[in-house]
């Protein structure tokens, strides 16, 4: 048994203070991923600071945006009326992830920090640079069906598992942080890192920093948005490829604005900026959607078992955008 201490924080300041007393500590939200990692002895925190007492409020903002406390349960976010009406892709992404029981436990803050489901990361007999820096990566030449096709490195080809984060990337969400040096904010798209040579460093969080909330900007056209997830089973499976999309069409049928993000393809939620740039000002046709998808995936690289993801991602982008234009997907 690996011993650790436990304390529950009543607010963010107390949590940061408690965490600051132990460099080997960790924050505990719903525990749906961290506790599993502790059972497998992959995570070995020497102390846990329970942050489930932080704000779980979901509050409309004066500017038309939305502020969601880090302790909000995934189920509560997916069921929130404002989320469902103004940001339906977020509700659909959450409902596409995990089981109802897990969504009832999991928190927004914890969802953002969940670890990869790479088989080799969880197998302590395998080489994994993410688990043991400098060990090597058995996934590169191993069974790599679920692994990355964009932004990977020779050190790591793992993918980010969160569905929620893909929707938040598309929505230009902001992550609010509290740390020993005070508060700050990061774009969600800047929170997670690509692996490079240091895949064990997964985020831009500073030591002791705590996620306290996320905010969504007012984005009226996000009311026309959706999330499509392709996976090996109908439920409780991580994405092979997923697409979060919001589409704003002008009266003449051209694309006035668009938001696109991909899941299951990279070490982080992948904002599809090349596809977005290719679409703006173009007619909302399947040919334009396909050209945008080709632009986004032009630099994709397949491994031994996951080359199919490149064409799959293109088709899911096209189908998702077709759905938003009301055409048959």
C-alpha angles and dihedrals in degrees: 000000000000111000123223136165126238133210132166119223121212095203142005095268091053091047093053091046093050093046091049090064092067124041089195095054131108138203116248120212119158089334094219092135105018095054090051090051090050091050089053089046089235089118115043108177115178091211137018124212109200108220099177088110092068121103115302093176123134105205132180111228129222091247091057095260129115133241118205120191116232092238093057110122117241090238092055092051093049091049097045111118095220092050092049094048102038103026107024093160089066093053091046093048092052093048089050091059130081125326128307089254092055093045088054090057104033120093130212093244093050092047090059091054102042115133130240121279092219106149092226093053089060095042109083090194090063129080111252126169090197093057097034114020112229094016096112131241122272091184093071093070097017132077100315106165094130098042136111127291096177131052096000125143135206086259097057139008098176122134132223111252105205122111092186092057092056090057091045091051090054091048096053091241121186123221116218117210138190120198144157089281095047135264131325140159134232132191108251088237089060096047098078124055134218111242103247108155095324108057091157088071099073105167142028091244115133121226110291096007117146129202106234102172147340125227131204121208121230104272108167095187090057085084083078096058141112145177124228122191127190115198141153095256133035092244143013096025132116120247123273084190130348133180129203112194141174121183133198114193126194121224092263092056097256123132108260094177139346141186121205133173132169132215132197093031106083147024088265137026101289117226106207098219096156091055091047092052091048092052103047110104093009126116112266094246133135089247091056091046090052092048090051091049091050090052093051095048097041091105096041117126124199127212128214095287107020106055088111089071092073095063091035092056091050092051094047091051091051094045093048093050091045088054091053092051090052095248124131109279 
